[in-house]
Amino acid sequence: MAHYLIGDVQGCDAALGRLLDTVDYSPSRDTLWLMGDLVNRGPSSAAVLRRLMGYADAARCLLGNHDLHLLAVSLGVRRAHRGDTVDDVLEAPDRAALLDWVRRQPLALGARLEGHDFLMVHAGVLPQWSTAQTLALAAEVQDVLAGPDWIGFIHQMYGNEPSAWRDDLRGDDRLRVIVNALTRLRFCTPEGAMEFNAKEGLDTAPPGYLPWFEVPGRRTASEDVTIAFGHWSTLGLAEPQNVLRRVRLWALDSGCIWGGQLSALRVMPGATAHVLVQEDCEPVRKPF
């Protein structure tokens, strides 16, 4: 049995299929853990969703900002962006089943794999959150998305405020901060105030901000856990993984849609180094 942690697929079903062929993936034996942004910008979002749905419990999937955007567009809460490629989902005969499956996926996963503790999120973890708190807060959002009031929540989900976490937050403000941290975060202040405009590499942090994983005193840094995440394609492309391994991080979005790679981390037992497998991708978007 093997465990593979996979970065942002973003509708690139052909690349995902080639990657799974390369690692000889078998859903009867192995488990995939996908870091979110399953859909959008690539050419085959519906095919990706059908593939992962077909794997059932052999594919554990997170929600990313593009997956939430799909839900919002499907409800008319947000307009489709110029570069969106989710019409194959929205116009599919099985549209209802695809969207229902998407909204029931989690925003964070914790697992002990081959003797290693992992915390998996799409974007980031606020510095004051522990692993246990991150999973608990993600579950609050998941419960709402899977429940009867999910449409009302999507209507209130968007916005940059509050920009920082407080334990006394309630209602939509509380859920919005959780969503923003787990699906949009790149940079924040040492106090955990988030910034969402900067999207390039580590050296592009606005004044007063740091990459979320470099904040001094980050609680998850003191825990025996490795964090795997996607979302930050410029980081995954520009920063060799040895930069992040020393702080027990794996940045797995390596820019498939920009002509980079689709990455899968095979988790190895004991002290054995994990194995990074990458599939070259044809560019489907021009680099920003």
BELRA-V9331 format. One record per residue. PHI is phi in radians with two decimals (* if undefined). Layout:
phi
PHI
PHI
//
This chain:
phi
*
-2.25
-2.02
-2.13
-1.71
-2.09
-1.33
-1.08
-1.48
0.88
1.38
-1.65
-1.18
-1.09
-1.13
-1.09
-1.07
-1.13
-1.08
-1.18
-1.14
-1.06
-1.59
0.99
-1.15
-2.27
-1.14
-1.41
-2.21
-1.94
-2.23
-1.74
-2.23
-1.79
-1.48
1.68
0.91
-1.24
-2.17
1.49
1.43
-1.45
-1.49
-2.44
-1.09
-1.10
-1.13
-1.07
-1.11
-1.12
-1.06
-1.21
-1.05
-1.15
-1.36
0.93
-1.24
-1.40
-2.30
-1.82
-2.11
-1.63
-1.62
-1.96
-1.08
-1.25
-1.21
-1.15
-1.07
-1.00
-1.08
-1.14
-1.14
-1.11
-1.64
1.38
-1.27
-2.20
-1.40
-1.10
-1.35
-1.00
-1.66
-1.18
-2.33
-1.95
-1.08
-1.15
-1.39
-1.16
-1.81
-1.32
-1.11
-1.79
-0.88
-1.06
-1.17
-1.11
-1.20
-1.12
-1.11
-1.01
-1.21
-1.71
-1.51
-1.41
-1.78
-2.70
-2.34
-2.12
-2.73
-1.76
-2.10
0.91
1.48
-2.01
-1.56
-2.10
-2.02
-2.04
-2.42
-1.32
-1.97
-2.90
-2.30
-1.13
-1.10
-1.52
-1.56
-1.45
-1.05
-1.09
-1.19
-1.01
-1.17
-1.17
-1.18
-1.06
-1.16
-1.06
-1.20
-1.04
-1.08
-1.21
-1.09
-1.51
-1.74
-1.27
-1.74
-1.15
-1.16
-1.07
-1.13
-1.01
-1.10
-1.84
-1.31
-1.49
2.42
-1.70
-2.07
-1.13
-1.53
-2.42
-1.37
-2.38
-1.14
-1.58
-1.12
-2.39
1.10
-1.12
-1.07
-1.08
-1.15
-1.13
-1.10
-1.07
-1.07
-1.08
-1.17
-1.38
-2.11
-2.28
-1.14
-2.26
-2.07
-2.63
-1.38
-1.00
-1.52
1.65
-1.32
-1.58
-2.28
-2.09
-1.57
-1.31
-2.33
-1.60
-1.38
-1.05
-1.48
-1.87
-1.09
-1.09
-0.95
1.55
-2.01
-2.33
-0.97
-0.97
-1.48
-1.80
-1.17
-1.04
1.43
-0.92
-1.10
-1.17
-1.20
-1.59
-1.74
-1.48
-2.51
-1.79
-1.78
-1.94
-2.63
-2.11
1.26
-1.72
-1.13
-1.17
-1.26
-1.12
-1.38
-1.62
-1.88
-0.96
-1.12
-1.17
-1.16
-1.69
-1.04
-1.16
-1.95
1.00
-2.29
-2.22
-1.64
-1.85
-1.50
-1.89
1.26
-0.96
-1.21
-1.64
1.56
-1.55
-2.28
-1.73
-1.89
-2.27
-1.73
-1.51
-1.41
-1.85
-1.29
1.02
-1.56
-1.11
-1.13
-1.16
-1.94
-1.73
-1.97
-2.29
-1.95
-1.12
-2.15
-1.33
-1.15
-1.98
-2.39
-1.32
-1.00
-1.47
//
